[in-house]
Every structure is written in C-alpha cells, then in structure tokens.
Amino acid sequence: MKVKDPGMLRRWRRQENLSQEQLGFLVKRSQTTIHLLETGRMTRLSEDLALALAVRLKRPWNELFELEDEERLGRRTDSGARPSPPQEPGSVSAPDGSQA
C-alpha cells in the first residue's frame, strides 16, 4: 500500500492531538516511521500498518491509503479456475486431478 497524501496523514494526526511518537507507539512503530510516512520518504507500507493508522486516526483506510497495482491484481479472483475436488483421507491426486 502507499500513502495517498503524506500531508493529509500529518493533518489527521495533528487533529487527533497526537505526536509522531505517540502515534508510533499506538501502532507499534517508531516515531521515525511516522515521520518518513508524513514526509513521503517512505513510499510503501504494510496493509496491517495502514489499517492500524486508519483506526487510530479515525479515518477510512481508503481515504488515507491506496492499493498498489500488484495488490489490486492479487485481490482479484480467477473465475476460470476450477476448485480441486475433495479428497478422501489417504488418497493422492495426480497433477491432472484424477485419483492416483
């Protein structure tokens, strides 16, 4: 994920009357991490951190952050894929799905 607008992240933190150090503590990260996100010098962050920040800043996550292209592709389901048939305990499937 990435920050949409680093300045917005700073404004929302200040609106909640939190220092960078306090917000870092609440989301289990360092003050330096918060600083890097707010200045745009840290461009990527985990989904867990994005969600934790959104909760602590009382904002919807998609207002502050956006998915990167790889993340969007990974979230799509492949409608053409067939699920594997259920197997009986102890049975082995061949690569083509037939019982070996």
Secondary structure, 3 states (H helix, E strand, C coil): CEECCHHHHHHHHHHCCCCHHHHHHHCCCCHHHHHHHHHCCCCCCCHHHHHHHHHHCCCCHHHHEECCHHHHHHHCCCCCCCCCCCCCCCCCECCCCCEC
